[in-house]
Amino acid sequence: MIKKTLTILAVSCMMYSCATKTESNPFFTEFQTEYGVPSFDKIKLEHYEPAFLKGIEEQNQNIEAIIESPEIPTFENTIVALDNSAPILDRVSIIFFNMTDAETTDSLTALSIKLAPVLSEHNDNISLNGKLFKRVNDVYQKKDSLNLTSEQERLLDKTYKRFIRSGANLGEKDQARLREINKELSTLGITFSNNVLNENNAFQLFVDKEEDLAGLPEWFRQSAAEEAKAAGQPGKWLFTLHNASRLPFLQYSENRPLREQIYKAYINRGNNNDGNDNKENIRKIVSLRLEKANLLGFDCYANFVLDETMAKNANNVMSLLNNLWSYALPKAKAEATKLQKLMDKEGKGEKLEAWDWWYYTEKLRKEKYNLSEEDTKPYFKLENVRDGAFAVANKLYGITLSKLEGIPTYHPDVEVFEVKDADGSQLGIFYVDYFPRPGKSGGAWMSNYREQHGTTRPLVCNVCSFTKPVGDTPSLLTMDEVETLFHEFGHALHGLLTKCEYKGTSGTNVVRDFVELPSQINEHWATEPEVLKMYAKHYQTGEVIPDEIIEKILQQKTFNQGFMTTELLAAAILDMNLHTITDVKNLDMLAFEKEAMDKLNLIPEIAPRYRVTYFNHIIGGYAAGYYSYLWANVLDNDAFEAFKEHGIFDKNTADLFRHNVLEKGDSEDPMVLYKNFRGAEPSLEPLLKNRGMK
């Protein structure tokens, strides 16, 4: 997943008001640190508000200078000047938003909710500034005579369309209403996501009887005991809704009622009619988005969003999703039948339910392949997997990553690496933050602490929620976590290897359905036999993973893909249904979700990967965009065929991918970039084959 803090012109930001000594505020100048990294050791809560205030003041002055310039509007004095108009605001925003996801507190949350409307207004003041838009429009209208590079054309086009899509051509009354909508959306989104975080943290399943731990591996029991001790209940075992706790519990626990309890707690987040309830929040968000789209001339929010993507419109997205659904659902039904037969063998007369899927899937995996997570985890020590991902990047692109000591961080878990190119030049600084904690949002993502542009190199981070070390046992990853690490590092490579002139086009500032290509293609290397032998070593003996285990890993690549593809597709289709709706008045969101899933004939043993009350992706930038993972899955499977054809470490193929995708950012149309790499548009066949659907 990619989480981006964009410039103030592009998104609503957050601000707060308080008093502090401004002369010592670390945000007011470039960070006075080695490599220009953030001064996390000096940044305090009270620094954010004056930095936002000063940043707004600085950008307003810079925009006024653009407007008042006596010179004829040019690409440099208008478009580039606007792209660089907010140094302080960019600096504080990018840190603040990362902290609200990775290390939030009640104070940060209150700060963001209170002040979101203020920066939303600042955003609108820019995008609805008629004089500023006139200068942008003047440059845009003569673009064909300016002899611009492809990247300059792309930045000009993006800037112009951003004004149009922000209401620059609307009448005064409609602009006023658009301002109100943006303000309300800016706080609703924060409230929604915070409610999900609160629900995650509130649920605690304490077990005090050892017999209730039946089936759980020893490492997991130890982890749960440590969690209970940390929560003030030594002698018990604590299980939570974080992936690293919930998923192993569902996978191994023989206690069916407890599996049901933790599963239902997870799928009912934001739906408990309490202070964290999100049903009305999501209804308001969807309603306001629809109204915004209508104001801007679109029939639904999905078509507004998709107008600037590879997919172009909702019909194209739904065509892909429905096509894949026709393959995925039958495979999921066949998997359910096999799991039911496994249950029948036990003679308990039980019917397969959603909370049974992981448990019996693990049993079936063991029976079919004689392989379980317990067989593979000892070979997937976190540090070894991470070094494996680094080694792959070295073999592909010649880059090296070296750990840095003494770099300020916001939490002791964070590690920092310097990234260098093959010629020794610095490409950027890379932060990793791998373990779950109460102040961190769930899931995994990549973001930036500084955007690349010109000679300024980026500061990139990966934030994840992997299995924690327990006692003398290091963090041992599941296969899914291994692929997640490679996935997020793929995003990081996109951010680190970029070579663009402008912030607005660099790195991961690409359309949503292209941004997952670098991350998802990087997953393919994780399970290649040659790569597994590079990093998969037993954490106790150092033994390289045996060939027989590698063979079993490869044999089960398509195992359970019906379930995985179906739950992903169900969520993507639910997202599209939410954002193609044309009437939201008095809509019952849960009834809407049920109707949408019933139309798909989704089997009751599978729920959408995300339900409406905790679908954080569509709050945090993937609205009408969750399909992107599948759209990009077509691209990444097709793209990896090029490596398979020529060798997974073929230098020419790697150079083509680096120079045409990773370095290019959004400097050209994404399909042009893809065809420059691959030589043709992508085929659907590799995806279907790799998911076991053909």
C-alpha positions as CSV (number, residue, x, y, z in Angstrom):
1,M,0.0,0.0,0.0
2,I,1.1,3.5,-0.7
3,K,0.4,6.4,1.6
4,K,1.4,9.8,0.3
5,T,1.4,13.2,1.9
6,L,1.0,15.4,-1.2
7,T,1.4,19.1,-1.5
8,I,-1.2,21.4,0.0
9,L,-2.6,22.1,-3.5
10,A,-3.4,18.4,-3.9
11,V,-5.0,17.4,-0.6
12,S,-6.6,18.7,2.5
13,C,-4.1,18.9,5.4
14,M,-4.3,19.5,9.1
15,M,-3.5,22.4,11.4
16,Y,-3.7,23.4,15.0
17,S,-3.2,26.6,17.1
18,C,-1.1,27.0,20.1
19,A,1.9,29.0,21.3
20,T,5.6,28.1,21.4
21,K,9.0,29.6,20.9
22,T,9.2,29.9,17.1
23,E,12.9,30.5,16.9
24,S,13.7,26.9,17.9
25,N,11.1,25.2,15.7
26,P,12.9,22.5,13.7
27,F,10.4,22.8,10.8
28,F,11.2,26.4,9.9
29,T,14.4,25.6,8.0
30,E,15.8,22.5,6.3
31,F,16.7,20.0,9.0
32,Q,20.2,20.7,10.3
33,T,21.1,17.0,10.4
34,E,23.4,14.6,8.5
35,Y,21.7,13.7,5.2
36,G,19.0,16.3,6.0
37,V,16.9,13.7,7.8
38,P,14.0,14.8,10.1
39,S,15.0,15.9,13.6
40,F,12.8,13.4,15.3
41,D,14.8,13.8,18.5
42,K,13.8,17.6,18.6
43,I,10.3,17.6,17.1
44,K,7.6,18.1,19.7
45,L,3.9,18.3,19.6
46,E,3.9,22.0,20.1
47,H,6.1,22.5,17.0
48,Y,3.4,21.4,14.5
49,E,1.0,24.3,14.8
50,P,3.4,27.2,14.4
51,A,5.0,25.4,11.5
52,F,1.7,24.9,9.8
53,L,0.9,28.6,10.4
54,K,4.2,29.8,9.1
55,G,4.0,27.4,6.2
56,I,0.6,28.7,5.2
57,E,2.0,32.3,5.5
58,E,5.0,31.4,3.4
59,Q,3.0,29.7,0.6
60,N,0.5,32.6,0.5
61,Q,3.4,35.0,0.0
62,N,4.9,32.9,-2.7
63,I,1.6,32.5,-4.5
64,E,1.0,36.3,-4.2
65,A,4.4,36.8,-5.8
66,I,3.4,34.5,-8.7
67,I,0.2,36.4,-9.2
68,E,1.7,39.8,-9.0
69,S,4.7,39.1,-11.2
70,P,4.8,41.6,-14.1
71,E,6.3,38.9,-16.3
72,I,4.3,37.0,-18.9
73,P,3.3,33.7,-17.4
74,T,5.8,30.9,-18.2
75,F,6.3,27.3,-17.2
76,E,9.1,28.3,-14.8
77,N,7.6,31.4,-13.2
78,T,4.2,29.9,-12.7
79,I,4.1,26.1,-12.8
80,V,7.5,25.3,-11.3
81,A,7.1,28.2,-8.9
82,L,3.8,26.7,-7.7
83,D,5.3,23.3,-7.4
84,N,8.0,24.7,-5.1
85,S,5.7,27.2,-3.2
86,A,5.4,25.5,0.1
87,P,8.8,24.4,1.6
88,I,7.8,24.7,5.3
89,L,4.3,23.3,4.7
90,D,5.6,20.4,2.8
91,R,8.1,19.6,5.5
92,V,5.8,19.7,8.4
93,S,2.9,18.0,6.5
94,I,4.9,15.0,5.4
95,I,6.1,14.4,9.0
96,F,2.8,15.1,10.7
97,F,0.8,12.8,8.5
98,N,3.3,9.9,8.8
99,M,3.1,10.3,12.6
100,T,-0.7,10.2,12.7
101,D,-0.4,6.8,11.0
102,A,2.8,5.3,12.5
103,E,2.9,6.7,16.0
104,T,-0.2,8.6,16.8
105,T,-1.4,9.8,20.2
106,D,-4.6,11.2,21.5
107,S,-3.1,14.6,21.3
108,L,-2.1,14.2,17.7
109,T,-5.6,12.8,16.8
110,A,-7.3,15.7,18.5
111,L,-5.0,18.1,16.8
112,S,-5.7,16.7,13.4
113,I,-9.5,16.6,13.8
114,K,-9.6,20.1,15.2
115,L,-7.5,21.7,12.5
116,A,-8.2,19.7,9.3
117,P,-10.8,22.3,8.2
118,V,-8.3,25.2,8.4
119,L,-5.9,23.6,6.0
120,S,-8.8,22.4,3.8
121,E,-9.7,26.1,3.5
122,H,-6.1,26.9,2.6
123,N,-6.2,24.2,0.0
124,D,-9.3,25.7,-1.5
125,N,-8.0,29.2,-1.3
126,I,-5.2,28.1,-3.7
127,S,-7.2,26.0,-6.1
128,L,-10.1,28.5,-6.3
129,N,-7.8,31.5,-6.7
130,G,-9.0,33.0,-10.0
131,K,-5.9,35.1,-10.6
132,L,-3.6,32.2,-10.0
133,F,-5.7,29.9,-12.3
134,K,-5.6,32.5,-15.0
135,R,-1.8,32.4,-15.1
136,V,-1.8,28.6,-15.1
137,N,-4.4,28.6,-17.9
138,D,-2.3,31.1,-19.9
139,V,0.6,28.7,-19.8
140,Y,-1.6,25.7,-20.5
141,Q,-3.2,27.3,-23.6
142,K,0.2,27.9,-25.3
143,K,1.8,24.6,-24.2
144,D,2.2,23.4,-27.8
145,S,4.6,26.2,-28.5
146,L,6.7,26.0,-25.4
147,N,9.1,23.2,-26.4
148,L,8.5,21.4,-23.1
149,T,10.0,18.1,-22.2
150,S,7.6,15.2,-21.7
151,E,8.0,15.6,-17.9
152,Q,7.3,19.3,-18.1
153,E,4.2,18.6,-20.3
154,R,3.0,16.1,-17.7
155,L,3.5,18.5,-14.8
156,L,1.7,21.3,-16.7
157,D,-1.2,19.0,-17.6
158,K,-1.5,17.7,-14.0
159,T,-1.4,21.3,-12.6
160,Y,-4.0,22.6,-15.0
161,K,-6.4,19.6,-14.5
162,R,-6.0,19.8,-10.7
163,F,-7.4,23.3,-10.8
164,I,-10.3,22.2,-13.0
165,R,-11.0,19.2,-10.9
166,S,-10.9,21.4,-7.8
167,G,-13.6,23.7,-9.1
168,A,-11.7,26.6,-10.7
169,N,-14.3,26.8,-13.4
170,L,-17.4,26.7,-11.1
171,G,-19.6,29.6,-10.3
172,E,-19.3,31.5,-7.0
173,K,-22.2,29.6,-5.4
174,D,-20.9,26.2,-6.4
175,Q,-17.4,27.0,-5.3
176,A,-18.8,28.0,-1.8
177,R,-20.6,24.7,-1.5
178,L,-17.5,22.8,-2.6
179,R,-15.5,24.5,0.1
180,E,-18.1,23.3,2.7
181,I,-17.9,19.8,1.3
182,N,-14.1,19.7,1.4
183,K,-14.1,20.9,5.0
184,E,-16.6,18.3,6.2
185,L,-14.8,15.5,4.4
186,S,-11.4,16.5,5.9
187,T,-12.7,15.8,9.4
188,L,-14.9,12.8,8.6
189,G,-12.1,10.8,7.2
190,I,-9.9,11.4,10.2
191,T,-12.8,10.4,12.5
192,F,-13.5,7.2,10.5
193,S,-9.9,6.0,10.6
194,N,-9.4,6.9,14.2
195,N,-12.6,4.9,15.1
196,V,-11.0,1.8,13.3
197,L,-7.8,2.3,15.3
198,N,-9.8,2.6,18.5
199,E,-11.7,-0.6,17.7
200,N,-8.4,-2.4,17.0
201,N,-6.9,-1.4,20.3
202,A,-10.1,-1.9,22.4
203,F,-10.5,-5.6,21.6
204,Q,-8.6,-7.8,24.0
205,L,-9.2,-11.6,24.2
206,F,-7.6,-12.7,27.5
207,V,-7.3,-16.5,27.9
208,D,-6.6,-17.9,31.4
209,K,-7.0,-21.6,30.8
210,E,-4.2,-23.5,29.0
211,E,-6.7,-25.9,27.5
212,D,-8.1,-23.0,25.5
213,L,-4.7,-22.6,23.8
214,A,-5.0,-26.0,22.1
215,G,-3.5,-26.0,18.6
216,L,-1.5,-22.8,19.1
217,P,2.2,-23.1,18.3
218,E,4.6,-22.5,21.2
219,W,6.0,-19.3,19.7
220,F,2.5,-17.9,19.4
221,R,1.7,-18.8,23.0
222,Q,4.9,-17.1,24.2
223,S,4.0,-14.0,22.2
224,A,0.5,-13.9,23.7
225,A,1.9,-14.4,27.2
226,E,4.2,-11.4,26.7
227,E,1.3,-9.3,25.4
228,A,-0.8,-10.2,28.5
229,K,2.1,-9.4,30.8
230,A,2.6,-6.0,29.1
231,A,-1.2,-5.4,29.5
232,G,-0.9,-5.9,33.3
233,Q,-2.3,-9.5,33.4
234,P,0.7,-11.8,33.8
235,G,-0.1,-15.5,33.8
236,K,-2.7,-15.1,31.0
237,W,-2.5,-15.0,27.2
238,L,-3.7,-11.9,25.2
239,F,-4.9,-12.0,21.6
240,T,-5.8,-8.9,19.6
241,L,-7.2,-7.9,16.2
242,H,-3.8,-7.0,14.8
243,N,-2.9,-9.2,11.9
244,A,0.1,-10.7,13.7
245,S,-2.2,-11.9,16.5
246,R,-5.7,-12.5,14.8
247,L,-4.5,-14.5,11.8
248,P,-2.4,-17.1,13.6
249,F,-5.2,-17.5,16.1
250,L,-7.7,-18.2,13.3
251,Q,-5.2,-20.4,11.6
252,Y,-4.3,-22.7,14.6
253,S,-6.7,-22.4,17.4
254,E,-8.8,-25.6,18.0
255,N,-11.2,-23.6,20.1
256,R,-14.0,-22.9,17.7
257,P,-16.1,-20.5,19.9
258,L,-13.0,-18.3,20.5
259,R,-12.2,-18.3,16.7
260,E,-15.8,-17.1,16.2
261,Q,-15.4,-14.4,18.8
262,I,-12.2,-12.9,17.4
263,Y,-13.4,-13.2,13.8
264,K,-16.7,-11.5,14.6
265,A,-15.0,-8.7,16.5
266,Y,-12.8,-8.1,13.5
267,I,-15.5,-7.9,10.9
268,N,-17.8,-5.8,13.1
269,R,-15.3,-3.0,13.7
270,G,-17.0,0.3,13.4
271,N,-20.4,-1.4,13.6
272,N,-21.1,-1.7,17.3
273,N,-23.4,1.3,17.8
274,D,-20.9,2.9,20.2
275,G,-18.6,5.9,20.2
276,N,-16.5,4.3,17.4
277,D,-19.4,3.5,15.1
278,N,-18.7,4.3,11.4
279,K,-22.0,3.6,9.7
280,E,-23.1,7.2,9.6
281,N,-19.6,8.4,8.9
282,I,-19.2,6.4,5.7
283,R,-22.8,7.3,4.6
284,K,-21.9,11.0,4.9
285,I,-18.5,10.5,3.2
286,V,-20.1,8.7,0.2
287,S,-22.9,11.3,0.1
288,L,-20.6,14.3,0.1
289,R,-18.3,12.7,-2.5
290,L,-21.3,12.2,-4.8
291,E,-22.3,15.8,-4.3
292,K,-18.8,16.9,-5.1
293,A,-18.6,14.8,-8.2
294,N,-22.0,16.2,-9.4
295,L,-20.8,19.8,-8.9
296,L,-17.8,19.0,-11.0
297,G,-19.9,17.6,-13.9
298,F,-19.7,13.8,-13.2
299,D,-22.6,11.4,-12.7
300,C,-20.8,9.6,-9.8
301,Y,-17.7,9.9,-7.7
302,A,-16.1,6.8,-9.3
303,N,-16.1,8.4,-12.8
304,F,-14.7,11.6,-11.3
305,V,-11.8,9.7,-9.7
306,L,-11.2,7.4,-12.6
307,D,-11.1,10.2,-15.2
308,E,-7.4,10.6,-14.4
309,T,-6.4,6.9,-14.2
310,M,-5.4,4.2,-16.6
311,A,-8.9,2.7,-16.3
312,K,-10.5,6.0,-17.3
313,N,-14.1,5.1,-16.2
314,A,-16.2,2.8,-14.0
315,N,-17.3,0.6,-16.9
316,N,-13.8,-0.4,-17.7
317,V,-13.1,-1.2,-14.0
318,M,-16.2,-3.3,-13.6
319,S,-15.5,-5.1,-16.8
320,L,-12.2,-6.3,-15.4
321,L,-13.6,-7.1,-12.0
322,N,-16.6,-9.0,-13.3
323,N,-14.4,-11.0,-15.7
324,L,-12.1,-12.0,-12.8
325,W,-15.1,-12.8,-10.6
326,S,-16.3,-15.4,-13.1
327,Y,-13.0,-17.3,-12.5
328,A,-12.6,-16.6,-8.8
329,L,-16.0,-17.5,-7.3
330,P,-16.2,-21.0,-8.7
331,K,-12.7,-21.7,-7.4
332,A,-13.6,-20.4,-4.0
333,K,-16.8,-22.6,-4.0
334,A,-14.6,-25.6,-4.8
335,E,-12.3,-24.7,-2.0
336,A,-15.2,-24.4,0.4
337,T,-16.4,-27.9,-0.6
338,K,-13.0,-29.4,0.1
339,L,-12.9,-27.7,3.5
340,Q,-16.4,-29.0,4.4
341,K,-15.3,-32.5,3.5
342,L,-12.3,-32.1,5.8
343,M,-14.7,-31.0,8.6
344,D,-17.1,-34.0,7.9
345,K,-14.2,-36.4,8.5
346,E,-14.1,-35.2,12.1
347,G,-17.6,-36.4,12.6
348,K,-18.8,-33.4,14.6
349,G,-21.6,-32.5,12.2
350,E,-20.4,-28.9,11.9
351,K,-21.0,-26.7,8.9
352,L,-18.1,-24.6,7.5
353,E,-18.4,-21.0,8.7
354,A,-16.2,-17.9,7.9
355,W,-14.2,-18.3,11.2
356,D,-13.3,-21.9,10.2
357,W,-11.8,-21.0,6.8
358,W,-8.2,-20.3,8.0
359,Y,-8.1,-23.2,10.4
360,Y,-9.2,-25.9,7.9
361,T,-7.2,-24.3,5.1
362,E,-4.1,-24.8,7.3
363,K,-5.1,-28.4,7.9
364,L,-5.7,-29.0,4.2
365,R,-2.4,-27.4,3.3
366,K,-0.7,-29.8,5.7
367,E,-2.6,-32.8,4.3
368,K,-2.1,-31.9,0.6
369,Y,1.4,-30.6,0.6
370,N,2.8,-31.8,4.0
371,L,3.7,-28.2,4.6
372,S,2.6,-25.7,7.3
373,E,3.6,-22.3,8.4
374,E,5.5,-23.9,11.2
375,D,7.7,-25.6,8.6
376,T,8.6,-22.4,6.8
377,K,8.7,-19.7,9.6
378,P,12.1,-20.8,11.0
379,Y,13.6,-20.0,7.6
380,F,12.0,-16.6,7.5
381,K,13.8,-14.6,10.1
382,L,12.8,-10.9,9.5
383,E,16.3,-9.6,9.2
384,N,17.2,-12.3,6.7
385,V,14.1,-11.7,4.6
386,R,14.9,-7.9,4.6
387,D,18.5,-8.6,3.6
388,G,17.1,-10.9,0.9
389,A,15.0,-8.1,-0.5
390,F,18.0,-5.8,-0.4
391,A,20.1,-8.4,-2.2
392,V,17.6,-8.8,-5.0
393,A,17.7,-5.0,-5.5
394,N,21.4,-5.2,-5.6
395,K,21.5,-8.0,-8.3
396,L,18.8,-6.2,-10.3
397,Y,19.9,-2.6,-10.1
398,G,23.3,-2.6,-8.5
399,I,22.2,-0.6,-5.5
400,T,23.4,-1.2,-1.9
401,L,21.8,-0.5,1.5
402,S,24.0,0.1,4.6
403,K,22.6,0.5,8.1
404,L,23.2,3.9,9.7
405,E,23.6,4.4,13.4
406,G,22.8,7.6,15.3
407,I,20.1,8.8,13.0
408,P,17.2,10.3,14.9
409,T,14.0,8.2,14.8
410,Y,10.5,8.5,16.3
411,H,10.5,5.0,17.9
412,P,13.2,2.5,19.0
413,D,11.9,-0.1,16.5
414,V,12.8,2.1,13.5
415,E,16.0,1.3,11.6
416,V,17.7,3.5,9.0
417,F,19.7,2.7,5.9
418,E,21.7,4.7,3.4
419,V,21.0,3.7,-0.2
420,K,23.7,4.0,-2.9
421,D,23.8,3.4,-6.6
422,A,26.4,1.1,-8.3
423,D,28.7,4.1,-8.8
424,G,28.6,5.0,-5.1
425,S,26.4,8.0,-5.4
426,Q,23.6,8.4,-2.9
427,L,20.1,7.5,-3.9
428,G,18.4,8.3,-0.6
429,I,17.7,7.3,3.0
430,F,15.4,4.4,3.8
431,Y,13.6,3.9,7.1
432,V,11.9,0.6,8.2
433,D,9.4,0.3,11.1
434,Y,8.2,-3.3,11.2
435,F,6.3,-4.1,14.4
436,P,2.7,-3.4,15.6
437,R,1.9,-1.2,18.6
438,P,-1.2,0.6,19.8
439,G,-0.3,4.0,18.2
440,K,0.2,2.5,14.7
441,S,-2.5,1.9,12.1
442,G,-2.8,-1.7,10.9
443,G,-1.5,-3.0,7.7
444,A,1.6,-2.0,5.8
445,W,2.6,1.0,3.6
446,M,5.3,3.1,2.1
447,S,5.6,6.8,2.3
448,N,8.2,9.7,2.2
449,Y,9.8,12.1,4.6
450,R,11.2,14.0,1.7
451,E,10.2,13.9,-2.0
452,Q,12.8,13.6,-4.7
453,H,13.2,16.5,-7.1
454,G,16.2,17.6,-9.1
455,T,19.3,16.9,-7.1
456,T,17.4,16.5,-3.8
457,R,17.3,12.8,-3.0
458,P,14.3,11.2,-1.2
459,L,13.8,10.0,2.4
460,V,11.6,6.9,2.1
461,C,9.9,4.7,4.8
462,N,8.3,1.3,5.0
463,V,5.9,0.8,7.9
464,C,4.5,-2.7,8.6
465,S,3.0,-4.8,11.4
466,F,4.9,-8.1,11.4
467,T,5.2,-10.8,14.0
468,K,7.2,-9.5,17.0
469,P,10.3,-11.2,18.5
470,V,9.6,-13.1,21.7
471,G,12.3,-13.7,24.3
472,D,15.2,-15.3,22.5
473,T,13.2,-16.1,19.4
474,P,13.5,-13.5,16.7
475,S,10.7,-12.2,14.5
476,L,9.8,-15.2,12.2
477,L,7.6,-14.3,9.3
478,T,4.7,-16.1,7.6
479,M,4.8,-16.5,3.9
480,D,2.3,-13.7,3.6
481,E,4.5,-11.4,5.7
482,V,7.5,-12.3,3.5
483,E,5.6,-11.2,0.4
484,T,4.4,-8.1,2.2
485,L,8.0,-7.1,3.0
486,F,9.0,-7.5,-0.6
487,H,5.8,-5.6,-1.7
488,E,6.5,-2.6,0.4
489,F,10.1,-2.6,-0.5
490,G,9.0,-2.5,-4.2
491,H,7.2,0.8,-3.4
492,A,10.3,2.0,-1.7
493,L,12.4,1.3,-4.8
494,H,9.9,3.3,-6.8
495,G,10.5,6.2,-4.4
496,L,14.3,5.8,-4.1
497,L,15.2,5.2,-7.7
498,T,13.1,8.1,-9.2
499,K,15.0,10.7,-11.2
500,C,12.6,13.5,-11.9
501,E,13.0,17.2,-12.0
502,Y,9.8,18.1,-10.1
503,K,8.1,17.0,-6.9
504,G,4.8,16.8,-8.7
505,T,6.0,14.1,-11.0
506,S,8.6,12.2,-9.0
507,G,8.5,8.8,-7.5
508,T,5.1,7.4,-6.5
509,N,3.2,10.5,-7.6
510,V,1.6,8.4,-10.3
511,V,-2.0,7.4,-11.0
512,R,-3.4,5.0,-8.4
513,D,-3.8,2.0,-10.7
514,F,-0.1,2.2,-11.8
515,V,1.4,2.7,-8.4
516,E,1.1,-0.9,-7.4
517,L,3.1,-2.2,-10.3
518,P,6.6,-1.7,-8.8
519,S,5.4,-3.2,-5.4
520,Q,3.6,-6.2,-6.8
521,I,6.2,-7.2,-9.3
522,N,8.8,-7.2,-6.5
523,E,6.8,-9.8,-4.7
524,H,7.5,-12.3,-7.5
525,W,11.2,-12.6,-6.5
526,A,10.3,-13.5,-2.9
527,T,9.5,-17.2,-3.8
528,E,11.9,-17.8,-6.7
529,P,14.1,-20.8,-5.7
530,E,17.3,-18.9,-6.5
531,V,16.2,-16.1,-4.3
532,L,15.0,-18.3,-1.4
533,K,18.4,-19.9,-1.3
534,M,19.9,-16.4,-0.9
535,Y,18.0,-15.4,2.3
536,A,15.9,-18.3,3.7
537,K,18.2,-19.7,6.4
538,H,17.1,-21.5,9.6
539,Y,17.3,-18.9,12.4
540,Q,19.0,-21.5,14.8
541,T,21.2,-23.6,12.5
542,G,21.8,-21.3,9.5
543,E,20.8,-24.1,7.2
544,V,19.6,-23.0,3.8
545,I,16.0,-23.8,3.2
546,P,15.9,-27.4,1.7
547,D,14.9,-28.0,-1.9
548,E,11.9,-30.1,-0.7
549,I,10.4,-27.2,1.2
550,I,11.0,-24.9,-1.8
551,E,9.2,-27.4,-4.0
552,K,6.3,-27.5,-1.6
553,I,6.1,-23.7,-1.5
554,L,6.0,-23.5,-5.3
555,Q,3.4,-26.3,-5.5
556,Q,1.1,-24.4,-3.2
557,K,1.4,-21.0,-4.9
558,T,-2.2,-21.3,-6.2
559,F,-3.5,-22.9,-3.0
560,N,-6.4,-21.0,-1.5
561,Q,-6.3,-18.5,-4.3
562,G,-10.0,-18.8,-4.8
563,F,-10.6,-17.4,-1.3
564,M,-7.9,-14.7,-1.6
565,T,-9.0,-13.5,-5.0
566,T,-12.7,-13.6,-4.1
567,E,-12.4,-11.6,-0.9
568,L,-10.2,-9.0,-2.7
569,L,-12.6,-8.8,-5.6
570,A,-15.6,-8.5,-3.3
571,A,-14.0,-5.5,-1.5
572,A,-13.0,-3.9,-4.9
573,I,-16.6,-4.3,-6.2
574,L,-18.0,-3.0,-2.9
575,D,-15.8,0.1,-3.3
576,M,-17.0,0.6,-6.8
577,N,-20.6,0.1,-5.8
578,L,-20.3,2.7,-3.1
579,H,-18.8,5.2,-5.5
580,T,-21.1,4.6,-8.5
581,I,-24.2,5.2,-6.4
582,T,-26.3,8.2,-7.4
583,D,-28.6,8.5,-4.4
584,V,-27.4,8.2,-0.9
585,K,-30.3,9.7,1.0
586,N,-31.3,7.6,4.1
587,L,-29.1,4.8,2.8
588,D,-28.6,1.9,5.2
589,M,-24.9,1.1,4.6
590,L,-25.0,-2.4,5.9
591,A,-28.1,-3.3,3.9
592,F,-26.4,-1.7,0.8
593,E,-23.3,-3.9,1.4
594,K,-25.4,-7.0,1.9
595,E,-27.4,-6.3,-1.3
596,A,-24.2,-5.8,-3.3
597,M,-22.7,-9.0,-2.0
598,D,-25.9,-11.0,-2.6
599,K,-25.9,-9.8,-6.2
600,L,-22.5,-11.3,-6.6
601,N,-23.7,-14.6,-5.0
602,L,-20.8,-14.3,-2.6
603,I,-20.8,-17.4,-0.4
604,P,-21.4,-16.7,3.4
605,E,-18.1,-18.4,4.3
606,I,-16.2,-15.4,2.8
607,A,-16.6,-11.8,3.7
608,P,-15.2,-8.9,1.6
609,R,-11.6,-8.2,2.7
610,Y,-12.9,-4.9,4.0
611,R,-16.4,-4.1,5.0
612,V,-17.9,-0.6,4.8
613,T,-17.4,0.3,8.4
614,Y,-13.6,-0.3,8.4
615,F,-12.6,0.1,4.8
616,N,-9.7,2.4,5.5
617,H,-8.3,2.2,2.0
618,I,-11.2,4.1,0.6
619,I,-10.8,6.8,3.2
620,G,-7.0,7.1,2.7
621,G,-6.7,7.6,-1.0
622,Y,-8.1,4.4,-2.6
623,A,-11.7,5.6,-3.0
624,A,-13.0,4.1,-6.3
625,G,-9.4,2.8,-6.4
626,Y,-9.2,-0.5,-4.5
627,Y,-9.5,-2.2,-7.9
628,S,-5.9,-0.9,-8.5
629,Y,-4.4,-4.0,-6.8
630,L,-6.0,-6.2,-9.4
631,W,-5.5,-3.8,-12.3
632,A,-1.8,-3.6,-11.4
633,N,-1.8,-7.4,-10.9
634,V,-2.4,-7.7,-14.6
635,L,0.6,-5.5,-15.2
636,D,2.9,-7.1,-12.7
637,N,2.2,-10.7,-13.8
638,D,2.7,-9.7,-17.4
639,A,5.8,-7.7,-16.6
640,F,7.5,-10.5,-14.7
641,E,7.1,-12.7,-17.7
642,A,9.8,-10.6,-19.3
643,F,12.1,-11.5,-16.5
644,K,11.2,-15.2,-16.7
645,E,11.8,-15.1,-20.4
646,H,15.3,-13.6,-20.1
647,G,16.3,-14.6,-16.6
648,I,15.1,-13.2,-13.3
649,F,18.3,-11.2,-12.9
650,D,18.8,-10.4,-16.5
651,K,20.6,-7.0,-16.5
652,N,19.0,-5.7,-19.7
653,T,15.5,-6.5,-18.5
654,A,16.2,-4.9,-15.1
655,D,17.7,-1.8,-16.8
656,L,14.6,-1.5,-19.0
657,F,12.3,-1.7,-15.9
658,R,14.4,0.7,-13.9
659,H,14.8,3.3,-16.7
660,N,11.2,3.1,-18.0
661,V,9.2,2.6,-14.8
662,L,11.1,3.1,-11.5
663,E,13.0,6.2,-12.5
664,K,10.3,7.9,-14.5
665,G,7.7,8.6,-11.8
666,D,4.8,10.3,-13.5
667,S,6.8,12.0,-16.2
668,E,4.9,10.3,-19.0
669,D,1.6,8.5,-19.5
670,P,1.8,5.2,-17.6
671,M,0.8,3.0,-20.5
672,V,3.5,4.6,-22.6
673,L,6.0,3.8,-19.8
674,Y,4.8,0.2,-19.6
675,K,5.0,-0.4,-23.3
676,N,8.4,1.2,-23.4
677,F,9.5,-1.5,-21.0
678,R,7.5,-4.5,-22.2
679,G,7.0,-3.6,-25.9
680,A,3.3,-4.2,-25.8
681,E,0.2,-3.7,-23.7
682,P,-0.3,-6.3,-20.9
683,S,-2.1,-9.6,-21.3
684,L,-4.5,-11.0,-18.7
685,E,-3.3,-14.6,-19.2
686,P,-0.3,-14.5,-16.8
687,L,-2.5,-13.3,-13.9
688,L,-5.1,-16.1,-14.5
689,K,-2.3,-18.7,-14.7
690,N,-0.5,-17.5,-11.6
691,R,-3.7,-17.4,-9.5
692,G,-4.6,-20.9,-10.6
693,M,-7.6,-19.9,-12.6
694,K,-6.7,-21.3,-15.9
